[in-house]
Each structure stands twice: as C-alpha cells, then as structure tokens.
Amino acid sequence: METQQLLNIILSVAMAVIGWLARELWAAVKDLKSDLSKLREDLPKEYVSKDDYRQDIRELKDIMNKVFDRLENKQDK
C-alpha cells in the first residue's frame, strides 16, 4: 500500500468522524433551542418574579403591622 493511499484512508476516516460529531452537535443545539423556547413559554406561568414577590411580601408586612398596631392600641389590654 502506498503512502498516498494510506493517507487518503486516514483522512477519510477522520473526516467521517468529524462529520458525525458535527451532525450530533447540530442536533444537540437544535434540541437545546427548542427546550429554551419551551422554557421561555412555561417559566412565567409557574414562577413568580423577584420584584413581584418582594412587593407582595411588603404588602403583607404592612397589613400585619397595621393589625399589630391596632392590637397594641386596644383599650382592654
């Protein structure tokens, strides 16, 4: 076997492996894109943003403070 034939066989096998890896990476990126778009759709439905949570907790604390103030000011302690 000549060196040129051996080199052609080695390069052919290497290019086949690289092509297979590229195809697998392409499919993985495609799956990740679809998963990311699904996550973008589902995330606002299931989770609360930090700002909304903080605002709701602040409102609850204000209400509780009003209740405690009324209890402290009650005449028949």
C-alpha positions as CSV (number, residue, x, y, z in Angstrom):
1,M,0.0,0.0,0.0
2,E,1.4,3.4,-0.9
3,T,1.7,6.2,1.5
4,Q,-0.8,8.3,-0.6
5,Q,-3.5,5.6,-0.3
6,L,-2.8,5.2,3.5
7,L,-3.0,9.0,3.9
8,N,-6.3,9.1,1.9
9,I,-7.8,6.3,4.1
10,I,-6.8,8.0,7.3
11,L,-8.1,11.4,6.2
12,S,-11.4,9.8,5.0
13,V,-11.9,8.1,8.4
14,A,-11.0,11.3,10.2
15,M,-13.4,13.4,8.1
16,A,-16.2,10.8,8.6
17,V,-15.7,11.1,12.4
18,I,-15.6,14.9,12.3
19,G,-18.8,14.9,10.1
20,W,-20.6,12.6,12.6
21,L,-19.6,14.8,15.5
22,A,-20.7,17.9,13.7
23,R,-24.1,16.3,12.9
24,E,-24.5,15.3,16.6
25,L,-23.6,18.8,17.8
26,W,-26.0,20.3,15.3
27,A,-28.8,18.1,16.6
28,A,-27.9,18.9,20.2
29,V,-28.0,22.6,19.5
30,K,-31.4,22.2,17.8
31,D,-32.8,20.4,20.8
32,L,-31.4,23.0,23.2
33,K,-33.0,25.8,21.2
34,S,-36.4,24.1,21.3
35,D,-36.0,23.4,25.1
36,L,-35.1,27.0,25.7
37,S,-38.1,28.3,23.8
38,K,-40.4,26.0,25.7
39,L,-38.8,27.1,29.0
40,R,-39.4,30.8,28.0
41,E,-43.1,29.9,27.5
42,D,-43.5,27.9,30.7
43,L,-41.4,30.0,33.1
44,P,-43.8,32.9,33.6
45,K,-46.7,30.6,34.2
46,E,-45.1,28.6,37.0
47,Y,-42.8,31.0,38.8
48,V,-43.1,34.5,40.4
49,S,-40.5,37.2,39.6
50,K,-38.4,38.5,42.5
51,D,-39.9,42.0,42.2
52,D,-43.5,40.7,42.4
53,Y,-42.7,38.6,45.3
54,R,-41.0,41.4,47.2
55,Q,-43.9,43.7,46.5
56,D,-46.4,41.1,47.8
57,I,-44.4,40.4,50.9
58,R,-44.1,44.2,51.6
59,E,-47.9,44.5,51.4
60,L,-48.4,41.6,53.8
61,K,-45.9,43.1,56.2
62,D,-47.8,46.4,56.1
63,I,-51.1,44.7,56.8
64,M,-49.6,42.8,59.7
65,N,-48.1,46.0,61.1
66,K,-51.5,47.6,61.0
67,V,-53.0,44.7,62.8
68,F,-50.4,44.7,65.5
69,D,-50.7,48.5,65.9
70,R,-54.5,48.1,66.4
71,L,-53.9,45.3,69.0
72,E,-51.4,47.4,70.9
73,N,-53.8,50.4,71.0
74,K,-56.7,48.3,72.2
75,Q,-58.3,49.7,75.4
76,D,-58.9,46.5,77.3
77,K,-55.4,45.1,77.4
